[in-house]
């Protein structure tokens, strides 16, 4: 009888831990790190900001931007940086942005550097952050692969945006970190008409 009670107690204690481990592994399998699986996607080279999905995207029409993004984009240029745990391309892009003086801190608690005070950064751990699933809106195929970077702003009640998946390394149509900085500057010019906010 004691063995049966001990076995039931052990199962009762182990089941929640096994379930938590299962959900974490499942989330990690859904959010693939593009560079980690040797898949560096092609991106649409930045020429201008979009209002609707470009032809290269699976979705059509105007994206259903989340309300928290829309609200923040009324006041600031917004940069969404979707990353995943143990994602080397995510870490390389973050470190490159730090070296370029764009961001401070870590991916988990990062913020824009002072000279980018016109930008609000949302650094989102795609598989675990409560807003991480919004990556599907901005990913070309509606996926969850990281890193994915989005820049957007609101002007005259219209959201303008640009996004790319994969590391900002200048390959496959993706911008370099320096070009990413230039895209942020272009967003500032278009949002504020060249006037410093």
Protein Blocks (a to p, Z undefined) as FASTA:
>chain_A
ZZmmmmmmmmmmmmmmmmmmmmmmmmmmmmccfklnopacdddddfbdcfbdcfkbmbgc
jddddfklmmmmmmmccddddddehilklmmmmmmmmmnomagcjfklgccdfklmmbcc
ddddfklmmklmmmmmmgmnlpabdcdddddddeehiacddddedjdehpghiacfklmm
mmmmmmmmmmnnopaZZ
